[in-house]
Every structure is written in structure tokens, then in C-alpha cells.
């Protein structure tokens, strides 16, 4: 399983979150604490927003802990909102096209988890993606397929509804093919202003997900929620709140709302 982090708040350098935390996303690429797989070294990606409408994007197949370009960029890029992801493949090939995050216009998406029996379900699941969005398909992961299907289902108008429906179609497809392997997902999506994050599985064993306020150079208030992450980035328990099973959270202007996912 992969690990990811999303930040939104006062401008900081990427390195504040990517490298300078005791349990940073870079350290999670080789020593994750709450993942089935300790190592997440099958590539990484970072997407960040500035004054432009669309996000900048840097992805590679090197492990995050071993990429000097990432460390250099992280020391020089300041941003108010960014996504970062370290990958452990569940079967798809190791390639830049399969690294997260994925971008369409001002929208950014990343995912940790799997659609059970993906190789069996893939053709039918992808058939629900509209022609216009399927033409954007660059890789082979179930993650990118979920994003493109969510766009087909109206992601920009209602992210919670679109992601929920994309998960529901996956479950229906798995059921049709009698797949016993579970669906598990933690998902983040952003339009550059807000963040929507989701935690769901059909076996009550979703990938871990938290929100909180780690210390950064921005010196933010302890009450200001800035970060959603697969794992706490430090050992300060008071900084972090666990996202419940079958839940979606919406981050907007440092406030977090939680919603139940009903499928």
C-alpha cells in the first residue's frame, strides 16, 4: 500500500512536510509505520499549487528517499496547497505514468489502496469512463481509473457524490465477477482551494488516515488544521485525529467537516 500527505494552509517550503518531520512522507517511503508494506519505493509524486490555476507536477520512479532532485526542489518551492505520494505497487507496472498524483485542469487526485481483482475487473470498470476522459488515460492503475470515472460522474460539481459513485461501481463490478479480494481506499482530491479526503473499504479495514497540524516553519496555531495524511507526521498525539471508517472529510479554510459514506 502507498502513503500520502496533503497540506493546505500558510505558504511553506515543500521540505517542511516532505523531509523535515520525524515521520515525513520521505521517511515513510522506506519505513512506514501503519502500512501493510513498510517500504513504498516504487516511485513518488508531488503536485503543488501557486498563483496559476493548474498545479505543478513532478513524478519519478526513483524512491523518494533517493532522489536528489526532489530534495532540491522541495527546498526551493513554496506553496499554500500540495499533495505528495509515495508508491508501493499492487500489481501495475513501475512507471512514471503510474505514479500519483494525477491531474486534470485544476483538479488533483491521489489514492492508496486497491480495487479487488483489478486485472479481472479492469475492462468492465473502465467501460464506465466517458470517451473524453478515457482518452486522457496514461497509465494502467486502478487509481487513475477511479479518478477518470469520478470526472465522468461529475467530480467538479460534487466530489463526494462522484467519488462515492466511483467506489460503488467498483464494488458492483467486483460482485459481478465474484471477487473475494477486498476494495480498500484512502483518496484525496483538490481543486486548488479545498481538499476532499475519503476512507473506505468493504471489509472494515481501510488504509489509515489522519488529519492534524504538525509544526512547520509557518508557526501555525495549534487549532489550525493544515494536513491530511496516511500517518501522523510526528509523535505528538494531540496534533492528530483519525478519520473514521467509511467517512469523507472536507478541508476548507482550515476547518474540517466529516461526512459518512453510504454505499
Beta strands, then each sheet from edge to edge (+ up, - down):
strand 1: 3-13
strand 2: 44-49
strand 3: 56-60
strand 4: 78-86
strand 5: 102-104
strand 6: 107-114
strand 7: 184-190
strand 8: 195-201
strand 9: 210-212
strand 10: 227-229
strand 11: 240-242
strand 12: 247-252
strand 13: 255-260
sheet 1: 3+ 2- 4+ 1- 10+ 9- 11+
sheet 2: 5+ 6- 7+ 8- 12+ 13-
end
